[in-house]
């Protein structure tokens, strides 16, 4: 199995697959893998608690990358200043503020592949 399994979808089927995909650990010797739920689920799911316990696996949620602004923002700013974090490439759409309804529709229909920015006119 893998050290980390990420479910970025949040469907019942994908949530049920990430724990078994993780490597098993051994009590007192090594910890098992970590299943991370990133996608926002629309349903509940049953997990095999015995597998998680006996194989020392972990199941955790991570919303927004579990970012801690106090800890992470200075690092992000350094990366950007050094050219290691290209923020502009993450923005795939720009909308003037008066097109907010169009932007919301595009987001709801899945037509925005990265990040969109609403721009206020000066």
N, C-alpha and C positions, 0 to 999 in steps of 0.2 A: 504494500500500500504506500500511499504518499504521506509526506510530512504535513502538508496542508491541502485541504480540498475546499474550494470556494464555490458556493452556489450564488450566482449573480442574477438568477431568474426568480426564485422564490415559489416555484410550482411544487405541488405535493410530491411529484415523482423525483424532481431534482433534489429536494430537501431530504428525501429518503435515501438517496444515493451517496451523499457526501460522507456520512459516518462509515459505511462499509468500505468506501474508497480509501480511508485513512489506514495507515499501518497500525498494527497492534503493538502494544508495549507489553512489558513483563513486570509484575510487581517487584519493586526493589531493584530492578535492573535498568529499565528505560521506560520513558513515557511513550504513549502512543501518539498518533497524529492528531491534528486539530481540524475539525470541520467548522467552516466559517460561513454563516448565513449573511449575505450582503443584500440579495434581492429582497424586496418587500413582499412577504407572503400574503396571499389572499385566503388562506385556509389554515387549519391546524394540521399537525402531522404527528404520527406516533413514532417514537424513537425506541430503539432496543437498549434499555437502560443497563441490562446485563452486559452487553457488548461494550458499552462505554465504561462501565465500572471495571470489569475483569481485564479488559485490554488497555486500561489507563488512557482512553481516548478523551478528547475534549470537544464540546459543541458550544460555539459562542456566536453571538451576533455582532455585527459591525455596521453601524449606520454612519454614512458620511466618511468611511475610512477610519472611524474611531479617532478622528483628529482632535488633538488638544492644542488650541491656538497658542497658549503660552509656551508650550514645548515646541510645536511644529512650525509656526509661522516664521520665526527667525531663520530656521533652516531653509524653508521655502524661499524666503527673500534672498538668502545667500546663493541658493541654487540659481535663482533668476538673474541675480547680479553677475554671476560667473558664466552665464550662458548655458547652464546645465538644465534649466527648466524653461522651455519655450511655451509660455502662456498663450501667445497668439495662435499657435497651432491647435490649441484645444477649443477655440471658438470657431464654430462652423457656420453660425448664422448671426446676423445682426438685424434688429428691427427698431425703427423709430418708436418712441413711446406711444404715439397715436395709433400704431398698428399692434397694440397689445392683444387685441382679440385674435388677429391673424396668427400672432406668435403662439398664443395659447392653443389654438386649433392645431397648428403645425406640431406642437409638442404632444398633444393628446393623440394625434394620428401617427406619431412615430416618424415624422419627416425631419426631425432634428437629430443628426447622428452624433453630435458632440455636445457642445454647450452653446446656448444662445444668450445674447446680451440685448437688453432693452436700452436704447440710447436716448438720453434727454438732450433736446436741442438747446443751445445756449441763447 
